[in-house]
Amino acid sequence: MASSRDSHTQLQVSLFPGETISELRPKETPPLTDAELNQRYVKEGVRIVIEQARYPLNQILTMFTDTFVTESGKKEAKYKRDPEYQRRHRWDQGRKSRLIESFLMNVPVPPIFLYEYDLARYEVMDGRQRLTALMDFYSDSLELKELQYWPELNGRKYSTLPTSIRDGIDRRYLSSFILLNETAATEEQAANLKKLVFERLNSGGVRLTGQETRNAVYNGPLNDLCLELSRTTELRAMLGTPSGDEPTVNAGDTEESDDYDDEAPAPERDSEGVDVTKSGKKVFESMEDVEIVLRFYAYRHLAKFPQGLNRISDFLDEFLMRGNKFDSTTLEYYKRLFLENIKFWYAIGGATAFQVKGSTRHFSKIAFDALMYASSSLSQKQMALLLSNRAVVQSAIEAMYNNHGAVFGGRKTNTTDANRRNEYAINMLSAALDAIPR
């Protein structure tokens, strides 16, 4: 949080010491001759090293619940299946059941993909839903339903299946590809290769959003924080996103857009009083709510990324890799900073706080970026003063949109426009502070 200042008209965003980073994008490399390219190929020795394996289905439960004790005495899973590691599309009972039916009928099932992050220690890069379905089945917690070819088995669990059918499923295998540890020499190289493999692995299915890929290959403390903060009630109210307690199956349209619009059917109010909308469910499933939190932090370092917002995905990738290395003190500051600012704007404008005047859209990322950036320059005293004079702030925001609507509308994503929006938003808060009688 910024410290109090003598003049309200000199608001400025200051970086916390622990979040200081160097330029986010390395300079372009010059063209190489054939001889230099050959030398690089031999020297770097980057080869995707893959191992194939087949796992008997009736051993999946044992394998993927196996643990080991680290040198520090902590118990960890041999196969990491972090529930937030991949996409947020959690299969319902019907889809899990139909996977079991596929194995029963010997219908080909795609292989799972593992990454060996340490010797004989693995992360599930692709296939968590299949593994979870099989583990539920063999732990007797899955009751089969909505089967298409074997509806007679609906209502059965593994333990209550006829013997021959149970034996028939037990003799099936789940195939896997393992990206081995020796593939990469450095942590950064490993992350880049995981990203490459993960994107190409999923290129034949539903298109992944940038944050879905980011979440899988750049997992770490900052990413975990963004996941946590995406569930903040105020942000969910602005986006119409669910809490994440219910299973989802289909992503729908995951194209990234600047704005989110409330759509029919009517929103469903959840236990926290949030109106969950159809568009909000799409935002949740595509993990764009997590990306919105990440944007707030990355936006503070926009000057360090020469390519600007025209390459927002690269910008966020680079920042997240660096940010995952921030110390716990910095991340705790980050958490407090986001919560204070999102609560501030919700108190000022409610669920439509980031709606640009004149737009029918419910949430604008362009407005979010600029307003959250500007309010992070406020001291706690200034924030409290503005909160006690909400009408003054609302009037200042309206004037800002009236005077500078063009730069807040459309898809103006170059760095010049972003800096202009930041300046206008900071000046708007300064004007609001100056308008409050002392």
LOPAPA-48251 format. One record per residue: residue in three letters; x, y, z of N, C-alpha, C in turn. Coordinates in steps of 0.02 Angstrom, whole numbers, plus 50000, padded with zeros to 5 digits. Example, Ala and Ser with C-alpha at 12.3 -4.5 7.8 and 13.67 -1.06 7.14 Angstrom:
ALA506604971650390506154977550390506604983550390 SER506424988850354506844994750357506455000250394 
END
This chain:
MET500414994050000500005000050000500435006350000 ALA500215011349964500605017449960500545021150027 SER501055025050043501035029050104500655035550091 SER500435038850146500075045150139500515050450107 ARG500205054750068500575059950034500295066850054 ASP500705071950047500475078650064499965081250014 SER500035079149951499585081749899499185075949869 HIS498535076849864498115071749835498225071249760 THR498505076449730498575076649657499215073349632 GLN499575070049676500205066949656500195059449669 LEU499645056249652499595049049661500075045549614 GLN500385040249639500855036449598500895029349623 VAL500895024549577500955017549596501685015949610 SER501815013449669502505011649688502555004049696 LEU503095001249669503204994049674503474992249743 PHE503264986549768503534983849829504234981149814 PRO504724981849860505404979649845505454972349822 GLY505054967949851505094960949833504834959049765 GLU504484963849732504204962149666504604965149609 THR505174967949624505594970949572505844965449525 ILE505764966549460505994961649410506334965349354 SER506724961649315507064964549257506584964349198 GLU506824966549140506404966649080506114959749068 LEU505474959549050505124953149046505244949448981 ARG505464952848930505564949448866506274950548842 PRO506664945148832507344946048808507354949148738 LYS507914952348722507984955448656507964950048602 GLU507734952148544507704947548488508394945048469 THR508454938548456509094935748436509224936948362 PRO509844938148343509994939348272509944932848233 PRO509854933248167509824927248126510474923248132 LEU510424916648128511004912248134511154908848067 THR511784907648055511994903947996511844896548007 ASP511884892647953511784885447960512274882348008 ALA512904884648005513414881948050513244883548123 GLU513004889748135512814891648203512204887848228 LEU511724886648181511134882748200511324875648218 ASN511774872748179512004865948194512354865748261 GLN512764870948275513124871248338512634871748397 ARG512124875948389511624876648442511264870048455 TYR511094866548400510724860248408511144855148446 VAL511784854648429512214849848463512354851948535 LYS512464858548545512654861048611512074860548661 GLU511484862748640510914862848686510664855848700 GLY510664851748649510444844848660509734844148684 VAL509304848948666508614848548689508224843448647 ARG508044838148678507654832848645507074831148691 ILE506494830448663505924828248703506014820748715 VAL506144819048778506264812048795505614809148823 ILE505344804348787504694801548805504764794148822 GLU504374792048871504324784948888503594783148887 GLN503434777248862502744774848860502634769548914 ALA502034769348939501864764348990501134762548983 ARG500964756549009500264754349011500114752149083 TYR499564754849110499384753349179498744749249181 PRO498754743249212498134739449221497634743649260 LEU497014743749237496524748149269496444746649344 ASN496474740149363496354738549433496944740349478 GLN497484743249448498054745549488498094753249492 ILE497644756549455497664763849453497564766849522 LEU497084764449559496934767249625497534766849671 THR497864761049671498454760249714499024764749691 MET499144764849625499704768749598499634776149613 PHE499034778749601498944786049605498744788549674 THR498754783949723498694786149793499334784449831 ASP499834781949794500474780149825500834786449849 THR501144786149907501494791949935502214790049953 PHE502614795149965503304794149989503454799650039 VAL503954798650079504154803450130504774807150107 THR504734813850104505294817850082505844818050136 GLU506404820950118506954821550166506764825650226 SER506294830250217506074834450273505544830950316 GLY505354824850296504864821050334504144822250313 LYS504044825950258503374827450233503134821950187 LYS502514819950193502224814850150501944818150087 GLU502144815650029501904818349965501684812749919 ALA501254814449873501024809449824501564808249771 LYS501634802049752502114800349699501874803149632 TYR501214803149624500904806049564500484811949587 LYS500684817949568500314823949588499694824849545 ARG499124825149579498494826349544498154832449576 ASP498514837949579498244844049608497564845549576 PRO497024846349616496364847449585496314853949546 GLU496794858649555496774864849517497294864849461 TYR497634859149453498214859149408498004860249335 GLN497434857449317497244858049247496624862349239 ARG496184860149196495594864149181495064863249235 ARG494584867649235494064867449286493454863549263 HIS493524859749210492954855849186492944849149224 ARG492554848849276492524842749315491944838449290 TRP492094832249275491594827749247491054826249298 ASP490434825749273489894823449316489884815749316 GLN489424812849354489404805549361489264802049295 GLY488844805249253488684802149189489294801449144 ARG489694806649141490284806249097490794801349125 LYS490874801249191491334796349221491084789249204 SER490444788249208490154781649195490274779449123 ARG490204784149077490294782349007491024780748991 LEU491504783549030492194781549022492274774249041 ILE491974772249097492004765249118491684760749065 GLU491134763049037490804759248983491264758448923 SER491654763648908492134763148852492644757648864 PHE492904757348926493384752148942493054745248938 LEU492444744748962492084738348960492014735848889 MET491884740548842491774738648773492424738748732 ASN492974740448765493634740848732493654746348679 VAL493284751748691493324757548647493984761048662 PRO494374763048611495014766348624494924772648666 VAL495334773348717495334779148762496004782648755 PRO496014789248746496654792848738497114791648798 PRO497774791648786498244790648841498274796848886 ILE498494795748947498624801348992499344803648980 PHE499504809649003500164812448992500454814649059 LEU501044812149076501364813649140502014817449128 TYR502204821549176502854824849174503264822549234 GLU503854820049222504294817849276504684823849302 TYR504434826949356504754833049382505364831449424 ASP505414825349448506004822849485506044815449471 LEU506584812249490506664805249474506104801049503 ALA505714797949458505154793649477504614797449516 ARG504564804049506504034808049536503684811749479 TYR503024811649478502664813649418502104818749433 GLU501974822949382501394827249382500944825049325 VAL500294825149336499814823449283499694829649242 MET499954829749181499864835449137499204835149100 ASP498994829249082498374828349044498084821549061 GLY497454821449082497134815149098496864814649169 ARG496874820149205496654819749275495924817449280 GLN495504819649233494804817649237494724810149227 ARG495104807249181495074800049171495314796249232 LEU495864798649261496124795449321495634795949379 THR495344801849388494864802849443494264798249434 ALA494014797549373493444793149360493624785849378 LEU494214783749358494424776849372494524775749447 MET494804780649481494914780049553494244779949590 ASP493774783949568493104783949598492774777149587 PHE492874774449528492574767949511492854762449555 TYR493514762049560493824756649597493794757649673 SER493654763649695493554764749767492814763849786 ASP492404762049737491694760649747491284766849762 SER491544772749744491164778849757490794781349695 LEU490874777849638490524779649577489954774749564 GLU489354777449562488774773449544488624774849470 LEU488654769749429488574770549357487894773349340 LYS487884777949291487254780949269487334783449197 GLU486774784249164486754786949096487174782949046 LEU487244776449057487604772149010487194771448947 GLN487534771148890487184771148826487094764148797 TYR487604759948801487574753248773487404748048826 TRP487574749448888487444744848943487004748248996 PRO486404750648978485984753949028485774749349085 GLU485824742649072485644737949125486104738449186 LEU486694741549176487174742149231487084748649270 ASN486624752949249486504759149286486324757549358 GLY486614761249405486484760149476486984755349509 ARG487394752149468487894747449496488534751249514 LYS488894748449562489574750549578490054744849561 TYR490694746249566491184741049548491054734649586 SER490944735249651490864729249693490234725349679 THR489734728549647489104725049634489024722849561 LEU489534723849521489504721649451489544713949448 PRO489224710949397489314703749387490054702049378 THR490244696149400490954694249401491294694849333 SER490974692349280491294692449214491394699649189 ILE490904703949203490974710949181491524714349220 ARG491554713049285492094716049326492774713649302 ASP492834707149288493464704449263493644707349195 GLY493134708549153493254711249087493544718349090 ILE493304722349138493574729049146494274728749176 ASP494374724249223495024723749257495594722049209 ARG495444718649154495984716649109496164722049057 ARG495814727749061495984733349016496574737349044 TYR496864741349000497444745449018497314752749001 LEU497644757149038497654764249022498364765948999 SER498424768648939499084770248912499314777048937 SER499964778048938500234784548960500864786248920 PHE500984792748913501614795348889501924799348946 ILE502574798448956502914801849011503474806148982 LEU503434812648994503964817348976504494816849031 LEU505064814149015505564812349066505954818449091 ASN506224817749150506574823049185507184825549147 GLU507514821049111508134823049077508004827049013 THR507374828448997507214832348938507514839348941 ALA507514842548999507734849449005508304850149055 ALA508754854949041509334856049084509184861049139 THR508714865749127508574870949176507824871149190 GLU507644874549245506944875249265506554879049212 GLU506844884449186506504888549136506414884649071 GLN506924880749052506874876748991506334871349000 ALA506294868449060505784863449073505084866449067 ALA504984872549093504334875849089504144877149017 ASN504624879548976504484880948906504304874648867 LEU504674869248882504534862948847503864859948869 LYS503714860548933503064858148957502504862048922 LYS502594868548915502094872648881502004870448809 LEU502564869448774502534867248704502174860648698 VAL502364855748740502064849148736501324849448754 PHE501164853148808500474853448831500024856548779 GLU500244862048748499844865348696499734860848636 ARG500264857448614500194853148555499804846848571 LEU499864844548633499484838648654498744840148651 ASN498544846348668497844848148672497594851648609 SER498014852248558497814856048499497254852748460 GLY497154846248469496624842848432495954843148465 GLY495914845548527495284845748563495014852848567 VAL494634854148622494374860848633494954865648643 ARG494924871248610495464876048614495574878348686 LEU496194877948709496354880148776496454887748778 THR496234890848831496384897948840497094898548866 GLY497354904748864498034905948888498114904048960 GLN497604905449003497674903949073497634896549088 GLU497254892749049497234885549059497914882449048 THR498244884548994498924882048982499404884649035 ARG499344890949051499774894049103499704890349169 ASN499104888649186498964885249249499284878449252 ALA499344875249195499634868549193500394868549194 VAL500694873349160501424872949151501814877949193 TYR501484883049220501834887849263501544887749333 ASN501364881849356501074881349422501594883449475 GLY501374887049526501824889349578501454893849627 PRO501804896849674501484900849727501054906649702 LEU501294910449652500894916049627500284913449590 ASN500364908149552499794905249517499274902849568 ASP499504899649621499044897349674498674903249705 LEU499024908749714498704914749743498164917349696 CYS498314917549632497814919849583497194915349583 LEU497304908849589496744904149594496324905649656 GLU496664906649712496314908149774495904914549769 LEU496214919849743495884926349741495324926749689 SER495354922249640494814922149590494144920349621 ARG494174917449681493554915549717493324920949766 THR493654926749765493434932349807492714934149790 THR492304934849840491584935949829491454942049786 GLU491804947449798491694953649760491854952649686 LEU492404949349671492574948149601492064943449569 ARG491864938349604491354933749578490704937349563 ALA490524942049607489914945849596489954950049533 MET490554952649518490654956749458490654952549394 LEU490904946349400490954941949341490374937149335 GLY490024935949389489484930949388489734923849388 THR490324922749417490634916149417490404911849475 PRO490384905249466490194900749521490764899949571 SER490614897049628491114896149680491594890449664 GLY491394885949619491824880349601491634873949636 ASP491084874049673490884868049710490504863049667 GLU490274865149608489854860749568490234858349507 PRO490104852049485490444849349426490224852949363 THR490684853749316490524856549251490804851849199 VAL490494851749140490694846949090490954850149027 ASN490604855049001490794858048937491014865148946 ALA491534866948908491804873748914491404878848875 GLY491064876548823490724881348780491254885248742 ASP491094891348726491544895748689492054898748736 THR492694897148726493214899648770493634905048737 GLU493384908048683493744913648653493814919348704 GLU494414922148708494504927748754494174933948726 SER493854937648768493564944048748493704949148802 ASP493614955448784493754960648834493184961248884 ASP492574959648863492004961048905491614954648918 TYR491214954748970490774949148987490074951848994 ASP489604948548963488924950948961488474946048997 ASP487994948549036487484944149065487034941549010 GLU486904935149012486494932048960485924928148992 ALA485424926548952484904921948975485214914948978 PRO484974910549021484414911449066484584915949125 ALA484084917249166484164921649223484704918749269 PRO485094923149302485624920749347485354916849406 GLU485774912349431485604908349490485984911349550 ARG485644912749603485974915649662486254910049705 ASP486904910449721487214905149761487194906949835 SER487514902649876487484903349949487824909649974 GLU488264912749933488604918849953488244925049927 GLY487664924049896487284929649869487514932049802 VAL487944928149768488194929949702487714927349648 ASP487534931749601487124929649545487574926449492 VAL487554919849487487974916149439487624916149371 THR487974918649320487684919249253487984914149206 LYS487664913449148487914908949097488614911149074 SER488694917649063489354920149041489864919249097 GLY489634920049160490084919049217490334911949222 LYS489914907149205490124900149206490664898949153 LYS490584902149095491094901549043491754904549065 VAL491714910249098492314913549124492674908949173 PHE492284905849217492564901249267492894895249233 GLU492524892049187492774885949155493404887249115 SER493454893149084494044894749044494604897749085 MET494474898749150494964901449198495144908749183 GLU494704912349149494844919349136494794923549199 ASP494424921149249494404924749313495084924549347 VAL495444918949340496114918349368496584923049330 GLU496504923349264496914927849224496794935149242 ILE496174936849259496024943749277496414945749340 VAL496464941249389496864942749448497594943549429 LEU497844939049387498544939449365498674946049328 ARG498194948449288498284954749252498414960449300 PHE498064960549357498154965949405498884966449427 TYR499184960649441499884960649464500364962249406 ALA500244959049349500694960049292500674967249267 TYR500084970249270499994976949244500444982049279 ARG500634980549340501084984949377501784985049345 HIS501924980249301502584979749269502544980649193 LEU502024983949171501924984749099502524988149065 ALA502844992749099503414996349071503994991649056 LYS504014985849088504564981149079504464976549019 PHE503884977148985503724972748929503654976848866 PRO504174977248825504184981748767503614980448717 GLN503394974148711502884972548661502194974948680 GLY502084976748743501444979448764500884974348766 LEU500264976948772499684972548779499484969048714 ASN499794970848659499644967348597499864960048600 ARG500304958548647500524951648658500414949948731 ILE499784950748752499594950048822499754943048848 SER499654937848807499784931048830500514929948847 ASP500954932448802501674931848815501864935848878 PHE501574941748884501694946048942501524942449007 LEU500934939349009500714935949070501124929649083 ASP501314926049030501754920149038502404922149072 GLU502724927249043503374929349068503324931849141 PHE502804935749155502744938449222502614932849273 LEU502174928149255502014922749302502624918549318 MET503044917149269503654913449282504084917049333 ARG504144923649326504554927549374504194927849441 GLY503534929249438503164930249500503124924049544 ASN503154918149514503144912049554503754911449599 LYS504254915649586504864915549627504864920949681 PHE504334924949685504294930049737504264926649805 ASP504544930049856504544927049923503854927549954 SER503754924050010503104923750042502864930550067 THR503334934850088503144941550112502834945550055 THR503154945249996502884948849938502204946149918 LEU502114939649919501474936649900500924938449951 GLU501104938950014500624941050064500414948250052 TYR500904952450033500754959450014500294959549953 TYR500444955349904500044954949844499314953149860 LYS499234948349904498564946149923498174951949955 ARG498494955350002498174960950036498004966549987 LEU498464967849941498374973149892497764971849848 PHE497714965749823497144964149780496494964649818 LEU496464961649877495844961649916495614968749933 GLU496084973049954495904979849971495614983549910 ASN495914982449852495704986149793495064983549763 ILE494974976949761494354974249733493774975849778 LYS493874975849844493344977649892493184985149887 PHE493714989149875493604996349866493134997749808 TRP493284994749750492874996149691492174993149697 TYR492124987549731491454984649740491034989249785 ALA491354992149836491004996849879490805003149842 ILE491215005149793491055011149753490515009949702 GLY490565004549665490115003449608489734996949606 GLY489824992649658489464986349658489674981649602 ALA489224977349580489384972349529489554975349462 THR489364981649450489504984849385490064990049391 ALA490494989349441491024994249452491494994949393 PHE491584989649354492044989849297491654989849231 GLN491064992449232490684993449171490805000449145 VAL491015000949082491145007449051490495010749033 LYS490425017049052489805020649037489655020548962 GLY489035019148946488825019048876488875012148845 SER489165007348883489225000548858488694996148891 THR488444991248853487954986648881488304980748915 ARG488964980648910489344975148940489374975849015 HIS489414970049047489414970049121490094971249150 PHE490614968449120491294968949147491784970249091 SER492194975449100492704977149050493394976249081 LYS493794972049050494474971049075494884977449067 ILE494744981449016495094987749006494974992449065 ALA494344992849086494184997049144494484994149208 PHE494444987649216494734984249274495484985849280 ASP495844984949224496564986149225496734993149250 ALA496404998149221496575005049236496355007149306 LEU495745005349324495485007549389495845004049447 MET495974997549440496334993949493497054996549498 TYR497354997949442498035000849442498035007549479 ALA497545011749463497525018449493497395018049568 SER496915013949588496745013649660497305010649702 SER497745006749670498315003949708498815009249728 SER498725015349702499165020949722498915024449785 LEU498305022749807498005026149864498275023549930 SER498345027949978498485025850046497835023350077 GLN497885019950133497275017650167496845023550189 LYS497155028950209496785034850230496405037850171 GLN496735038350114496405041050054495835036450031 MET495955029950035495435025250016494815026050060 ALA494935026650125494375027450172493995033950159 LEU494355039250142494045045750127493595045150066 LEU493835041850015493435040849954492825036449967 LEU492915031450008492355026950023491805030550062 SER491995035550100491495039350137491175044750094 ASN491415045450031491135050349984491045046949916 ARG490665041449915490595037449854490315041449796 ALA489845045749810489525049649756490035053949720 VAL490525056549755491055060549724491465056349676 VAL491635050249698492025045749654491615043849593 GLN490975042149603490555040249547490485045849497 SER490445051949521490395057749476491045058649437 ALA491615057549471492265058249438492365052949385 ILE492135046849398492175041349349491755043049288 GLU491145045549299490715047349244491035052749200 ALA491345057649232491675063049194492265060149154 MET492625055449183493195052349148492955048849085 TYR492415044949090492165041349032491875046148980 ASN491575051549004491305056648957491865059848917 ASN492415061348951492965064948918493435060348879 HIS493485054048900493985049648870493685042848850 GLY493045043048830492705036748813493035032748759 ALA493345036148710493635032548653494195027848675 VAL494615030048721495185025948741494975020248788 PHE494365020848818494115015448861493655010648823 GLY493505012148762493075007848723493455003948672 GLY493114999348639493434995448586493984991048611 ARG494484990048569495024985548586495704989048579 LYS495764994548611496394998248608496884995148658 THR497344991248631497774987248675498514989048670 ASN498694994248634499404995848631499614999348697 THR500264999548708500525002148771500355009548781 THR500345013448727500185020548733499475021448760 ASP499005017748733498315018248757498255015848829 ALA498615010548847498595007948915498865013248964 ASN499415016348945499695021548989499235027548995 ARG498895029148940498405034648943497845033048993 ARG497585026948988497045024949033497275025349106 ASN497885023049119498155023349187498175030649211 GLU498415035049167498475042149185497785045149199 TYR497305043549155496635046349164496325043849229 ALA496425037449244496135034549305496455037549368 ILE497115038449367497455041449424497235048749433 ASN497185052349378496955059349382496235059749407 MET495835054849388495135054649410495095053849486 LEU495505049349514495505048449587495785054649622 SER496295057649592496575063849620496045069349622 ALA495665069949567495145075049563494595073749615 ALA494435067349625493925065549675494165067449744 LEU494795066149760495075068049825495065075549835 ASP495245079249783495255086549788494565089549795 ALA494055085849770493365088449773493035087349841 ILE493335083349882493045081849948493225087449997 PRO492725090750027492885096250073493245093550135 ARG493735097450159494105095450219493835099150279 
END
